[in-house]
Amino acid sequence: MANVSDFLSLEKVDAHNHLNLGMRYASYVPWAGFYIPNFPRKMNGLGEMHEVIGQYTRNRSATAKDVQDLVTLSVKDAIADGVTILEGSFDISFVHHCNDSVDEYVELIDGIVKKFADKIDVRPELGMGKLFDKTKIDAWVPPLLESGIFKSIDLYGPEVEDGIDQFKYIYEMAGRLGIKKKAHVGEFSDAASVRSFIEFFELDEVQHGIGAAKDDSVLQFMKDRNIRCNITPASNVMLSAVNSLEEHPIKKIVECGIPVTICTDDLLFFNRSVSEQCADLINANVLTEDQVKAILKESVDSYKK
């Protein structure tokens, strides 16, 4: 029986963390000033999750101070879990909270990075929703990427190919600037879509990517390209992308030789830290303790390069 304490002292990477939703519910409630009914709970896909976001969490965040507070809560909870490298997503929509000023947003992010630099390596990631105002994306993304504050980019939203051509130039720009390229795909979509996104955007890493496990040729393609999957088993189970942890395809992905990280995604919703998920995977007989520890070590070693 694996215990969470077995992993707390080990160095860890969290490479898939939406920092506005990356804190414990117990951390969020005192700050927010309200409870969310029947929460956290298993949900029927992203639609139900976004209903909760739209009704509760999005409305609670209105100012730059709110953004700073939310991210600070997330960073502190990552530190408490022994995460040493946090590649966390700062959503582009929060430029609105900074008086629509790219410079103010960059300054806010830089302040957070420096505040916790002696405790954790925070590597800001520019998160973009596919359904966000495209005129704002076109206006804000280039200067945000050129600021030098962001180490990676991520695109999330419906896992469909329709409309992704509008973001091609952003990924080409990121490539020229040496910024790591990620996208959400394969939590609810199939293996073909995972391959398509990787090829179209020339991705370095995939957020989720578990749909690839349904096609051995796609897994081989990912292995050949050394594409990392940043996987959150708790998200996949809580959003009903997989029926149970025992059935999670992370084992197949790992044993195919594809590098993975174990991540939190939205800790507020899924309520499982990296350390907790490590223990969960072992106790569900999905991975062995040696495999989990090898994943943690490889992740840290790779991100330190």
ABEGO torsion letter per residue (X at the ends): XBBAAAAAABBBBBABBBAAAABBAAAAAAAAGBBBBGOBBBBBEAAAAAAAAAAAAAAABABAAAAAAAAAAAAAAAAAAGBABBBBBBBAAAAAAAGGBAAAAAAAAAAAAAAAAAABBBBBBBBBBAABBAAAAAAAAAAAAAAGABABBBBBEBBBABGAAAAAAAAAAAAAAGBBBBBBBGAABBAAAAAAAAAAAGBABBBGGAAAAABAAAAAAAAAAGBBBBBBAAAAAAAGABABAAABAAAAAAAAGBBBBBBAGBAAAAGBBAAAAAAAAAAAGABBAAAAAAAAAAAAAAAAX
